[in-house]
Each structure stands twice: as C-alpha cells, then as structure tokens.
Amino acid sequence: MPSLRKKVAGFMRQLSISNLAGAVENLSQGEQTLRSPRSLTQDFTSGCFITRYLDGLETKQEGPAILHGRNPEELPIRQLGNFQQDRDVVSAHTGPDNGLTTVNVQQRHLSINDIDIDYIDMLDQGEQYRNTSTTTTPTIAGITDWFNPHEMAYGIATTLYEKNPTNNTNNGEPIADCFGIVARSNSAILALADGVNWGTKASIAARSAVHGSIEYLNKALFCPSINGEMTTTKDVFIALLRSFHAAHSLILQEQGMLTTLTVCAVLPLPNSDSNTEKNKYMACTCNVGDSLAYVYSRKTGVREITRGSHDIHCMRDMRDALGALGPVDGSNPELNNLTLAMTEVEKGDIVFLTSDGISDNFDPVVGKFAILPCHNSVPDSNVKNHTEGRSKTRRKSAENLRHTESGNSNRNKSNLPVVEAYQRHELTLLRMEDLLRRGVSGEGPPCNSAKHLCELLLDFAVRITAAKRRILEDTDLYYAQNKDGQLIQLSKQEQRTRRIKTLDKVSMIPGKLDHATVVAYVVGSINSEYGL
C-alpha cells in the first residue's frame, strides 16, 4: 500500500484546481480511488495549468501597470473624477461578528510622533463628523447600519483552525481578522486587518485598525467641508497615510497588540470621449504587513496591487508578517514594508483584499503542487539575522505544528516540480484566476459578484485545509480509553506530546491553518443593472 506521502505526490502532479479539494479530502480518509469533479483523462489531455506554466506553454497575462512607492511623491499624480456628487452610502459591511463596531468610538488626538510616517496630521478638532447624539446604535464614519452587505460589496471571515474535542471550540479563538467596506454609487473604501498571533488583543488590534482607518478616510474623502476637496490621487494617498496613523492611534488607545492593515480606495477617473478613459477608475492602496490586495479582470485575470510591499523574487517566511501597526517597539509600529500602490481598474473588475489565511493557501508550495529549490532548505545567515530582527511580528505557531507547512523536508524524493520565488507568486495568481474563471467544477459558472468571489476563495481555503483539521481533531490526541472502554481526557502535557507526534503527517498534507478573511467590491456596479 503506498504511503500517504507518495499518494499526495502522485496525485497532486496531475490535479487541476478544480479537483484538488476532493482529492485532499479523500486522501485524508485513506481512500485509494480518486474522486473528482473532472476526470483525470481530461486533465492529462489538456494539461494542468501549473504544468503548462512550468513547461513554458502558458504565461501570466499582464494587466494595467501597478505603480508603487513609499510616499506620495514617488507616484504619478492623476486627476480624479467627481466622486463626491453622490455621498449616499449604498452598502456598508463589517465582520466577523460585529467587526469594527466593537471597539471604542471615542478617539483621542493623533499626537504620536513617528518619523517613518510622512504627511501625518489631524483634521480640525473643532469639526465633528461623528454623530455625538445619544443613540442605541453607534454611528461610525457617518454610518449607522454597518451590516448591510450587497452582492457587489461583500466580505466574509472564518477560522481554518481545528476544533478542540475537549471543549468543542476552535483553536485560535477569537478570530483575529477584521474587514470593513463602504460602497457608494461610483466609489468604495475597503479595509482588512489581520491581528498578529492569537488572542483577544490581536483581535482588538485588527478591529481598531479597520475602525480607525475607515473612519478617517471616509471623513477625508466625503466631508469636503472639513478637509477640502479631494481632486487628485496624491490627495488620496496623503489621506491613506493619515488613516493609518489614526488606525495605529486607536490600537494604542484600545490597548490592542499588533496587526497588519490594507486599505484600498476605488475612485472614478474623469470621463472623456476617448475609449481609453471612459468607465475607468483608480484603485489607491496602502498596506503594511502581509494582507494583500488584488484585482480580478475578465480580460487579464488576477494581478496583485500590493506586490511592491514584498520581494516576489525572494522566498518569504510565511510566519513573518513583514510589518505591523500597534506597539511593536514601545508605542511605535513596524513600517518596514509600508507601501502605497495604484492601478487602473475598469467597470466590472473586482477589487479584493485577503488575509494570508486566504492568499497563502493558493501558494503552490503550501498546496503541495510544487516544492522549493534545495538551496532554500536552510536559511543563510543573512536570512536568519533578518528574521531574528523581526521576531516581534512573527506569527504564533501552535505547538510547532505549523512550522513546516510551506516546506518539505524530503523535497528531493517527492517528484514534484521545483519552483523559484517569482514562479510561486505567478502560480498563486494563476490558481486564483483559474478558480474565478472556471469555478470549483472546472466548468463554471465564472465569478459574477463580490459575494461569489468571497465564497469561492473561502471555500477553497476551507477545502484545502480539511485534511489537516481531521488529523488534528482525532480524539486519540486528546483522550485515552480505560479498561471499561470509557474515554478519559489526557493531561495537557500528554495531549501536546501526542500532537507533536503528528508533525510529519501534518506537514505532508496541503494547506495552511489560519484565520481566513476576504472583502471584495465590483467596480462601478452598485445601483446599476450591470452583470458579469
């Protein structure tokens, strides 16, 4: 009988994205026969997109240029269209649970000095955008109903961690991610934060970051009486940087810990008679950490807006968040990878943000479609020193069971294709694109809304990690039988010992356990009959 490792290696080479989930679930149950939505004959004939890419038969199609920099001066200035003519909110959505509405609405003055953040100041303290009347429903960023999702403006979050049989709760609770989206007829603000490590304070940090950034940005963009007219992309980027300072300040006020943050403002460009400008928009993004922003276009596929915040030509330790807001060093954040980015998008494109619980699970190495080169098996001294210096933003690795999820100690024996860092990046985008174009079955329907996109990505992450959860939820890891056949709960130490013994088995299974969140917006589609 072939080993689990050999079955994984043999099957994964042949599978397309559409039959991966079924294969993983069957392997975890020890089934010999592969069940999948599509036949292997079809895959052999057409060739998996990963195989075609690595064989040079398929390339990642380039979309509109993505420009990035550390401050607004490094980016070109584009004139914006009139996005303030209709300030009525069509949809506002936050989560998980009550999302950004759960943190204190009383912000203090933004007086923290940080030489790494330029253009930071505070709006006139005499002007009040928040509704200060006593009501049962808090008004945040001028919005009372934060639980009004729309098919074209939607977010969703869940946990991929296993459930502990002793208390019937998922490890890693509470979910430390948070998302928020505000959509108007021709514009939107999206924000997503991923609290570093586990616990209540990580969750507070994420919710404070989304709350603080959206409130400031919504105020700056849609209250010109307070901050003057926003007419160019430079104005927007300055507001984005200020919103990050507002987010950091609120984290400190609420005594949260560390979190990543990605915020994107989608705003119209001026309409003209030329075909090149009509129905064009600009996605302006600011991010710190490893929560990423993407665009899905039916014409050009998926591209990453935030790729300038990480080196796609270097292998990254997925336990390192790369940067964070919150008290990393005293009261200071870590802004090493804080990046501004901009790209043109068209009506019907879908802009979406994800936590690494989503994006990392599309990585071909995490999914066991490919392996790393041998020279990446042991970090060199420079990498070691770099990661040690960033230890405060490294993520919790519960009982060391997650340490090998992005690697393979027996990579030379797996018979899987070897990929370099830039190939991992492009294959991750191709996997997302394949799912959004062809659906889970491989035969469609293609993604047709923000809600559909969120559900497809989250469903993929849940399915690819299913086998890991089954292994870690085995009652034998938590209980032993006495002579009468009754189950007796093991000591915490014995539970930990048994879980560590599953390390090799868990490391062979695709997927990364994490909190998983995605928020999306279909550009220019709210209040219209537009369909994809």
Disulfide bonds with the S-S distance in Angstrom:
none
